[in-house]
Amino acid sequence: MFNAKLMVQLLGSEIEIESEEGKGTTVTVLLPELNCESI
């Protein structure tokens, strides 16, 4: 998980991890919005 967090941060993004015992873990990656004109 450390490597995933590092990669996400290097891309200028954020990662959120929520875990609830007996229910599982939710991982959310928030990516920056891209300017479509630059693609």
N, CA, C and O of each residue as an XYZ file, in Angstrom:
156
protein
N       0.823     -1.186      0.000
C       0.000      0.000      0.000
C       0.873      1.258      0.000
O       0.491      2.284     -0.562
N       2.046      1.170      0.633
C       2.949      2.319      0.645
C       3.334      2.723     -0.773
O       3.345      3.910     -1.099
N       3.653      1.737     -1.621
C       4.040      2.029     -3.008
C       2.899      2.674     -3.774
O       3.127      3.591     -4.564
N       1.680      2.214     -3.555
C       0.520      2.808     -4.229
C       0.354      4.257     -3.802
O       0.100      5.127     -4.635
N       0.494      4.521     -2.512
C       0.359      5.895     -2.009
C       1.438      6.792     -2.611
O       1.153      7.922     -3.006
N       2.656      6.305     -2.682
C       3.759      7.078     -3.244
C       3.505      7.409     -4.715
O       3.700      8.550     -5.135
N       3.075      6.427     -5.493
C       2.796      6.652     -6.917
C       1.677      7.674     -7.107
O       1.778      8.562     -7.954
N       0.622      7.548     -6.325
C      -0.507      8.471     -6.433
C      -0.052      9.887     -6.096
O      -0.430     10.832     -6.788
N       0.745     10.053     -5.056
C       1.228     11.375     -4.671
C       2.152     11.958     -5.736
O       2.111     13.162     -5.990
N       2.981     11.129     -6.361
C       3.869     11.611     -7.419
C       3.082     12.134     -8.621
O       3.562     13.004     -9.348
N       1.882     11.607     -8.828
C       1.023     12.053     -9.927
C       0.197     13.276     -9.554
O      -0.607     13.748    -10.358
N       0.386     13.794     -8.345
C      -0.366     14.958     -7.901
C      -1.787     14.612     -7.501
O      -2.679     15.457     -7.570
N      -1.999     13.382     -7.086
C      -3.327     12.902     -6.723
C      -3.377     12.608     -5.230
O      -2.403     12.818     -4.507
N      -4.527     12.118     -4.783
C      -4.701     11.741     -3.384
C      -5.267     10.335     -3.311
O      -5.941      9.876     -4.233
N      -4.989      9.657     -2.207
C      -5.540      8.327     -1.981
C      -6.176      8.310     -0.591
O      -5.590      8.796      0.376
N      -7.370      7.751     -0.506
C      -8.072      7.617      0.767
C      -8.357      6.137      0.992
O      -8.786      5.434      0.078
N      -8.117      5.673      2.209
C      -8.345      4.266      2.538
C      -9.218      4.199      3.781
O      -8.887      4.764      4.823
N     -10.336      3.500      3.652
C     -11.242      3.287      4.779
C     -11.443      1.790      4.949
O     -11.671      1.070      3.976
N     -11.356      1.326      6.192
C     -11.504     -0.097      6.457
C     -12.469     -0.300      7.612
O     -12.429      0.419      8.611
N     -13.338     -1.293      7.460
C     -14.278     -1.637      8.517
C     -14.203     -3.143      8.738
O     -14.432     -3.935      7.825
N     -13.879     -3.514      9.960
C     -13.703     -4.929     10.284
C     -14.953     -5.735      9.942
O     -16.068     -5.373     10.317
N     -14.741     -6.821      9.232
C     -15.838     -7.693      8.852
C     -16.573     -7.263      7.597
O     -17.413     -8.003      7.087
N     -16.263     -6.057      7.085
C     -16.949     -5.561      5.890
C     -16.002     -5.341      4.716
O     -16.411     -5.454      3.560
N     -14.743     -5.029      5.002
C     -13.782     -4.842      3.923
C     -13.137     -3.470      3.935
O     -13.267     -2.705      4.890
N     -12.440     -3.180      2.851
C     -11.690     -1.940      2.715
C     -12.093     -1.238      1.433
O     -12.258     -1.869      0.389
N     -12.249      0.081      1.521
C     -12.539      0.907      0.352
C     -11.327      1.786      0.082
O     -10.855      2.494      0.972
N     -10.826      1.739     -1.149
C      -9.699      2.576     -1.558
C     -10.209      3.533     -2.624
O     -10.743      3.107     -3.648
N     -10.041      4.838     -2.376
C     -10.475      5.866     -3.315
C      -9.256      6.642     -3.789
O      -8.460      7.109     -2.974
N      -9.107      6.781     -5.104
C      -8.020      7.567     -5.684
C      -8.644      8.788     -6.344
O      -9.492      8.664     -7.228
N      -8.216      9.974     -5.905
C      -8.715     11.227     -6.457
C      -7.678     11.772     -7.432
O      -6.574     12.146     -7.036
N      -8.043     11.813     -8.710
C      -7.132     12.264     -9.760
C      -7.421     13.717    -10.117
O      -8.573     14.149    -10.062
N      -6.382     14.479    -10.484
C      -6.608     15.867    -10.873
C      -7.367     15.942    -12.197
O      -7.229     15.070    -13.055
N      -8.157     16.981    -12.347
C      -8.912     17.184    -13.583
C      -7.955     17.631    -14.685
O      -7.102     18.491    -14.468
N      -8.105     17.040    -15.863
C      -7.263     17.401    -17.000
C      -7.981     18.404    -17.894
O      -9.207     18.392    -18.004
N      -7.207     19.261    -18.521
C      -7.743     20.179    -19.509
C      -7.865     19.406    -20.822
O      -6.852     19.009    -21.397
N      -9.071     19.190    -21.295
C      -9.301     18.374    -22.492
C      -8.635     18.953    -23.737
O      -8.315     18.213    -24.667
N      -8.425     20.255    -23.764
C      -7.797     20.875    -24.930
C      -6.338     20.464    -25.066
O      -5.777     20.521    -26.161
N      -5.717     20.049    -23.960
C      -4.303     19.688    -24.017
C      -4.091     18.233    -24.413
O      -2.950     17.802    -24.583
N      -5.165     17.472    -24.561
C      -5.038     16.057    -24.919
C      -4.980     15.905    -26.423
O      -4.873     14.786    -26.926
